[in-house]
Amino acid sequence: MATSDFDIAICGAGPVGLVLALLLVKRGALAARIALIDAKSLEKVNKDPRSIALSYGSRQILEEVGAWPLAAAAIHQIHVSRRGHFGRTMIDRDEYGVPALGYVTRYGAIVTALAAAATKAGITTLRPAHVTSSTENDAAVELRFADGNTLTAQILAQAEGGVFSDQSVKPTYRDYEQTAIIAHVTASAPIAYRAFERFTEEGPLALLPQDGGYALVWCARPATASRLYALPDNEFLKALEQAFGTRLGRFTSITPRATYPLGLNAHAVTSARTVAIGNAAQTLHPVAGQGLNLGFRDAAVLARLLAQETTPEMLSRFADARKADRRITISLTDAMARIFASAPDGALSQTALGFSLALVDAFGPAKRLLTEQLMFGRRQ
């Protein structure tokens, strides 16, 4: 790979980086002047089986860049409740005039569709390519690769990964700890198109409709998560039923489980010619499934601005434009996680959440504000 010059280099060819590149072309940027760089091969990424929750607003973005339809399960209703307490909220698509509130798909499926669109658009993609360092001056950013080659760009967009995907990386902000257990489960009485967010004493438990069953994300304090992870399948399913209840009948099967440490990293490092978006800017707790959706909204705003000019001024305008949406989304997810991660079981703050769910369900304007934030974020 010879030394090349680009207007925009994007480190991280995952969903957010790919969406940024495609939206830039849609907004008039030259595909040949955009470089997508990723350390992983496309074959490896395409096999990633993780379940991902997409908001309806994210579907609109994927439609715009030619990466929809893709294999995804629609969510028509979201049932939010508090285990053992009064209060619940039911959000239904029919109240908002949309075909679905959101969708559940696989990480690999999203990348496959977006990568195909990027190839069709003629965007330069370098993978696997390992960036070892970046050096910034008044005119450009120089990237150095593990093989000794270099690349220069007027703007560098960092869209690669999140701090919790690499446990050797310490987040800049994490004063509570939780662990997520993820798997796919089946139940004896599934409810079509309905997702569940169930708050237990230690954290949220989400069941998202997918492949005839449910993608499970069960968040708990680390010691509890370790104990649950070690259980035989039949005992784990019994514990799941005890925590969730019997709305879906009995849980009948489960795939091999995996665990991930959770927390919050929301202090993006930027400079005059470098900007962070998506998980590189903020890694969120998975409650309400907002991480990727917030990243797509980052990409949409950044593409609109950089398509006008690839200058530090546009990065400054981007930071200002994204403040409100980032603040609201981060505060919402962090508050819900913190109540259960750090408060004693049965604390007043936990009980208050149950009552707030009932109030939101009864008060239409509040429910609409919450739902529109989850579907579309704060629009610019």
C-alpha positions as CSV (number, residue, x, y, z in Angstrom):
1,M,0.0,0.0,0.0
2,A,1.7,3.2,-1.2
3,T,1.4,6.5,0.7
4,S,-2.0,8.0,-0.3
5,D,-3.9,11.2,0.4
6,F,-7.5,11.4,1.3
7,D,-10.0,14.0,2.5
8,I,-11.4,11.7,5.2
9,A,-9.9,8.6,6.8
10,I,-12.3,6.5,8.9
11,C,-10.6,4.2,11.4
12,G,-13.2,1.4,12.1
13,A,-15.2,-0.2,9.2
14,G,-17.9,-1.4,11.6
15,P,-21.5,-0.3,11.2
16,V,-20.9,3.3,12.3
17,G,-17.8,3.9,10.2
18,L,-19.4,2.3,7.1
19,V,-22.6,4.5,7.6
20,L,-20.4,7.6,7.9
21,A,-18.6,6.8,4.6
22,L,-21.8,6.0,2.7
23,L,-23.6,9.1,4.0
24,L,-20.7,11.2,3.0
25,V,-21.0,9.9,-0.6
26,K,-24.8,10.5,-0.5
27,R,-24.1,14.1,0.6
28,G,-21.8,14.7,-2.4
29,A,-18.3,13.7,-1.1
30,L,-16.1,11.9,-3.6
31,A,-15.9,8.2,-2.8
32,A,-12.3,8.0,-4.0
33,R,-11.3,10.6,-1.4
34,I,-12.6,8.5,1.5
35,A,-10.6,5.8,3.2
36,L,-12.1,3.1,5.4
37,I,-9.6,1.3,7.6
38,D,-10.2,-1.8,9.8
39,A,-7.9,-4.2,11.6
40,K,-10.3,-7.2,11.1
41,S,-11.0,-9.0,7.8
42,L,-14.5,-8.7,6.4
43,E,-14.8,-12.5,6.6
44,K,-14.2,-12.5,10.3
45,V,-16.6,-9.6,11.0
46,N,-19.4,-11.1,8.8
47,K,-19.4,-14.1,11.1
48,D,-20.0,-12.1,14.2
49,P,-23.2,-13.5,15.7
50,R,-24.0,-10.8,18.3
51,S,-27.6,-9.6,18.4
52,I,-28.0,-5.9,17.8
53,A,-31.1,-3.7,18.5
54,L,-31.8,-1.1,15.8
55,S,-34.3,1.8,16.3
56,Y,-36.7,2.7,13.6
57,G,-34.6,5.9,13.0
58,S,-31.6,3.6,12.3
59,R,-33.6,1.7,9.8
60,Q,-34.3,5.0,8.0
61,I,-30.5,5.7,7.9
62,L,-29.8,2.1,6.6
63,E,-32.5,2.6,3.9
64,E,-30.9,5.8,2.8
65,V,-27.5,4.2,2.2
66,G,-28.8,1.1,0.5
67,A,-28.3,-1.4,3.3
68,W,-31.9,-2.3,3.9
69,P,-33.7,-4.6,3.9
70,L,-31.6,-7.1,5.9
71,A,-32.5,-10.1,8.0
72,A,-34.1,-8.6,11.1
73,A,-37.0,-9.3,13.5
74,A,-39.4,-6.4,13.9
75,I,-40.4,-5.1,17.4
76,H,-44.0,-3.9,17.5
77,Q,-44.3,-3.6,21.2
78,I,-41.9,-3.0,24.1
79,H,-43.1,-4.1,27.6
80,V,-41.1,-2.3,30.4
81,S,-41.6,-3.5,34.0
82,R,-40.1,-3.7,37.4
83,R,-39.7,-7.1,39.0
84,G,-41.9,-7.6,42.1
85,H,-43.2,-4.0,42.1
86,F,-46.2,-2.0,40.8
87,G,-45.8,-0.2,37.6
88,R,-45.1,-0.9,33.9
89,T,-45.1,0.8,30.5
90,M,-46.3,-0.7,27.2
91,I,-45.1,1.1,24.1
92,D,-46.9,0.1,20.9
93,R,-46.0,1.0,17.3
94,D,-49.7,1.7,16.5
95,E,-49.5,4.8,18.8
96,Y,-46.7,6.3,16.6
97,G,-47.7,5.4,13.1
98,V,-44.5,3.5,12.3
99,P,-44.1,-0.1,10.9
100,A,-42.0,-1.1,13.9
101,L,-40.5,0.5,17.0
102,G,-37.2,-1.2,16.2
103,Y,-35.6,-4.4,14.9
104,V,-33.3,-7.1,16.1
105,T,-30.5,-8.4,13.8
106,R,-27.0,-9.7,13.8
107,Y,-23.9,-7.5,13.9
108,G,-22.5,-9.5,11.0
109,A,-25.6,-9.0,8.9
110,I,-25.4,-5.2,9.3
111,V,-21.7,-5.1,8.3
112,T,-22.3,-7.5,5.3
113,A,-25.0,-5.2,3.9
114,L,-23.1,-2.0,4.5
115,A,-19.8,-3.3,3.2
116,A,-21.6,-4.4,0.0
117,A,-23.0,-0.9,-0.4
118,A,-19.5,0.6,0.2
119,T,-18.0,-1.5,-2.5
120,K,-20.7,-0.5,-4.9
121,A,-20.1,3.1,-4.1
122,G,-16.4,2.8,-4.8
123,I,-15.1,3.7,-1.3
124,T,-11.5,2.7,-0.7
125,T,-11.5,0.0,2.0
126,L,-8.2,-1.2,3.7
127,R,-8.6,-4.3,5.7
128,P,-7.1,-6.0,7.5
129,A,-4.8,-3.0,8.2
130,H,-3.4,-2.2,11.6
131,V,-2.9,1.5,12.5
132,T,-0.1,1.9,15.0
133,S,-0.1,5.7,15.4
134,S,-1.4,9.0,14.2
135,T,0.3,12.3,14.0
136,E,-1.5,15.6,13.5
137,N,-0.3,18.9,12.1
138,D,-2.0,22.1,10.9
139,A,-2.9,20.7,7.5
140,A,-3.5,16.9,7.9
141,V,-3.3,13.7,10.0
142,E,-0.8,11.1,9.2
143,L,-1.6,7.5,10.0
144,R,1.2,4.9,10.3
145,F,0.5,1.2,9.7
146,A,2.1,-1.9,11.2
147,D,3.7,-2.7,7.8
148,G,5.5,0.7,7.8
149,N,3.3,2.4,5.2
150,T,1.6,5.7,5.9
151,L,-1.6,7.5,4.8
152,T,-2.6,11.2,5.2
153,A,-6.0,12.7,5.4
154,Q,-7.4,16.1,6.2
155,I,-9.8,14.7,8.8
156,L,-9.6,11.5,10.8
157,A,-12.8,10.0,12.1
158,Q,-12.2,7.4,14.9
159,A,-15.1,4.9,14.8
160,E,-13.4,1.8,16.1
161,G,-14.6,-0.3,19.0
162,G,-15.5,0.5,22.6
163,V,-13.5,0.3,25.8
164,F,-15.3,-2.7,27.1
165,S,-14.6,-4.9,24.1
166,D,-11.0,-5.0,25.3
167,Q,-10.7,-5.6,29.1
168,S,-7.1,-4.3,29.1
169,V,-8.4,-0.8,28.2
170,K,-9.6,1.2,31.2
171,P,-12.6,3.4,30.6
172,T,-12.3,7.1,31.6
173,Y,-15.5,7.0,33.6
174,R,-16.8,3.9,35.4
175,D,-17.9,4.2,39.0
176,Y,-20.2,1.2,39.0
177,E,-19.8,-2.3,37.6
178,Q,-22.1,-4.7,35.9
179,T,-21.7,-7.8,33.7
180,A,-24.0,-8.8,30.9
181,I,-24.8,-12.4,30.1
182,I,-25.9,-12.9,26.6
183,A,-27.5,-15.9,24.8
184,H,-30.5,-17.0,22.7
185,V,-33.4,-18.6,24.6
186,T,-36.7,-20.2,23.5
187,A,-39.9,-20.1,25.5
188,S,-43.1,-22.3,25.5
189,A,-45.5,-19.3,24.9
190,P,-43.6,-16.6,22.9
191,I,-45.5,-13.4,22.1
192,A,-44.8,-12.3,18.5
193,Y,-43.1,-9.0,17.9
194,R,-42.9,-8.1,21.6
195,A,-39.7,-7.1,23.4
196,F,-39.3,-7.0,27.1
197,E,-37.2,-4.8,29.4
198,R,-37.5,-6.1,32.9
199,F,-35.7,-4.4,35.8
200,T,-34.5,-6.7,38.5
201,E,-32.8,-5.9,41.8
202,E,-29.4,-5.8,40.1
203,G,-30.0,-4.5,36.6
204,P,-32.1,-4.8,33.5
205,L,-33.0,-8.0,31.8
206,A,-33.9,-7.7,28.1
207,L,-35.6,-10.3,25.9
208,L,-35.7,-9.3,22.2
209,P,-37.6,-11.3,19.7
210,Q,-35.4,-13.2,17.2
211,D,-35.3,-16.4,15.3
212,G,-38.4,-17.9,16.9
213,G,-37.1,-17.1,20.4
214,Y,-35.4,-14.3,22.2
215,A,-32.0,-12.6,22.3
216,L,-31.2,-12.4,26.0
217,V,-29.2,-9.6,27.7
218,W,-29.2,-10.1,31.5
219,C,-27.3,-7.5,33.4
220,A,-26.2,-8.1,37.0
221,R,-23.5,-7.3,39.4
222,P,-20.3,-9.2,38.6
223,A,-20.5,-11.7,41.4
224,T,-24.1,-12.6,40.6
225,A,-23.3,-12.8,36.9
226,S,-20.4,-15.2,37.6
227,R,-22.7,-17.4,39.6
228,L,-25.4,-17.4,37.0
229,Y,-22.9,-18.1,34.2
230,A,-21.6,-21.1,36.0
231,L,-25.0,-22.8,36.3
232,P,-26.0,-25.8,34.2
233,D,-28.4,-24.8,31.4
234,N,-31.5,-26.2,33.2
235,E,-30.7,-24.3,36.4
236,F,-29.9,-21.1,34.5
237,L,-33.3,-21.3,32.7
238,K,-35.0,-21.7,36.1
239,A,-33.2,-18.7,37.5
240,L,-34.2,-16.7,34.4
241,E,-37.8,-17.7,34.8
242,Q,-37.7,-16.6,38.5
243,A,-36.2,-13.2,37.5
244,F,-38.4,-12.6,34.5
245,G,-41.7,-14.3,35.4
246,T,-44.1,-16.5,33.4
247,R,-45.3,-14.1,30.7
248,L,-43.7,-16.3,28.1
249,G,-44.4,-19.6,29.8
250,R,-41.4,-21.8,30.5
251,F,-37.9,-21.1,29.1
252,T,-37.1,-24.3,27.2
253,S,-33.6,-24.0,25.7
254,I,-30.6,-21.8,25.6
255,T,-27.5,-21.4,23.4
256,P,-24.0,-21.2,24.9
257,R,-23.7,-18.1,27.1
258,A,-21.1,-15.3,26.9
259,T,-20.4,-12.5,29.3
260,Y,-19.2,-8.9,28.9
261,P,-18.2,-6.3,31.4
262,L,-20.3,-3.1,31.3
263,G,-20.0,0.5,32.3
264,L,-19.9,4.0,30.8
265,N,-17.3,5.7,28.8
266,A,-18.5,9.1,27.6
267,H,-15.4,11.3,27.4
268,A,-14.4,11.3,23.8
269,V,-10.9,12.6,23.0
270,T,-10.9,15.0,20.0
271,S,-8.5,17.5,18.4
272,A,-8.5,20.0,15.6
273,R,-8.6,17.3,12.8
274,T,-9.6,14.2,14.7
275,V,-13.1,13.3,15.8
276,A,-14.6,10.3,17.7
277,I,-18.0,8.9,16.9
278,G,-20.0,5.9,18.0
279,N,-18.4,3.6,20.5
280,A,-15.1,5.4,20.1
281,A,-16.9,8.5,21.6
282,Q,-19.3,6.9,24.1
283,T,-19.7,3.3,25.2
284,L,-23.0,2.9,26.8
285,H,-24.7,0.4,29.1
286,P,-27.0,-1.8,26.9
287,V,-30.2,-0.9,28.7
288,A,-32.7,0.3,26.1
289,G,-30.3,-0.7,23.3
290,Q,-29.1,2.8,22.4
291,G,-25.4,2.5,21.7
292,L,-25.4,1.7,18.0
293,N,-28.3,4.0,17.3
294,L,-26.6,6.9,19.0
295,G,-23.5,6.1,16.8
296,F,-25.6,6.2,13.6
297,R,-26.9,9.6,14.6
298,D,-23.3,10.8,15.2
299,A,-22.4,9.6,11.7
300,A,-25.5,11.3,10.1
301,V,-24.6,14.7,11.5
302,L,-20.8,14.4,10.8
303,A,-21.5,13.4,7.2
304,R,-23.7,16.4,6.6
305,L,-21.0,18.8,7.9
306,L,-17.9,17.2,6.3
307,A,-19.6,17.0,3.0
308,Q,-19.5,20.8,3.0
309,E,-15.9,21.2,4.1
310,T,-13.2,18.9,5.7
311,T,-12.0,21.5,8.2
312,P,-11.5,21.8,11.9
313,E,-14.4,24.3,11.9
314,M,-16.8,21.5,10.9
315,L,-15.6,19.3,13.7
316,S,-16.3,22.1,16.2
317,R,-19.8,22.5,14.7
318,F,-20.3,18.7,15.0
319,A,-19.4,18.8,18.7
320,D,-22.0,21.5,19.3
321,A,-24.7,19.8,17.3
322,R,-24.3,16.5,19.1
323,K,-24.2,17.8,22.7
324,A,-28.0,17.6,23.4
325,D,-28.7,14.1,21.9
326,R,-25.6,12.6,23.5
327,R,-26.3,14.2,26.9
328,I,-29.9,13.0,27.0
329,T,-29.2,9.5,25.8
330,I,-26.2,9.0,28.0
331,S,-28.0,10.4,31.0
332,L,-31.0,8.2,30.4
333,T,-29.1,4.9,30.1
334,D,-26.6,5.7,32.8
335,A,-29.3,6.6,35.3
336,M,-31.3,3.4,34.8
337,A,-28.1,1.3,35.1
338,R,-26.8,3.1,38.1
339,I,-30.0,2.7,40.1
340,F,-29.5,-1.1,40.2
341,A,-25.7,-1.4,40.0
342,S,-25.0,0.8,43.0
343,A,-28.1,1.1,45.1
344,P,-28.9,-1.6,47.8
345,D,-31.6,-4.1,46.9
346,G,-35.0,-2.6,47.5
347,A,-33.7,1.0,47.8
348,L,-36.1,3.9,47.4
349,S,-34.5,4.8,44.1
350,Q,-35.4,1.3,42.8
351,T,-38.9,1.5,44.0
352,A,-39.4,5.0,42.5
353,L,-38.5,3.6,39.1
354,G,-41.5,1.3,39.3
355,F,-43.8,4.2,40.1
356,S,-42.3,6.3,37.3
357,L,-43.0,3.5,34.8
358,A,-46.7,3.7,35.7
359,L,-46.7,7.4,35.5
360,V,-45.1,7.4,32.0
361,D,-47.7,4.9,30.8
362,A,-50.5,7.0,32.1
363,F,-49.2,10.4,30.9
364,G,-49.2,10.4,27.1
365,P,-46.9,13.4,26.4
366,A,-44.1,11.9,28.6
367,K,-44.5,8.5,27.0
368,R,-44.3,10.1,23.5
369,L,-41.1,12.0,24.4
370,L,-39.5,8.9,25.8
371,T,-40.4,6.8,22.7
372,E,-39.4,9.4,20.2
373,Q,-36.0,9.7,22.0
374,L,-35.5,6.0,21.8
375,M,-36.5,5.8,18.1
376,F,-35.0,9.0,16.7
377,G,-32.9,10.7,19.4
378,R,-32.7,14.5,19.6
379,R,-33.0,15.7,16.0
380,Q,-30.7,18.5,14.7
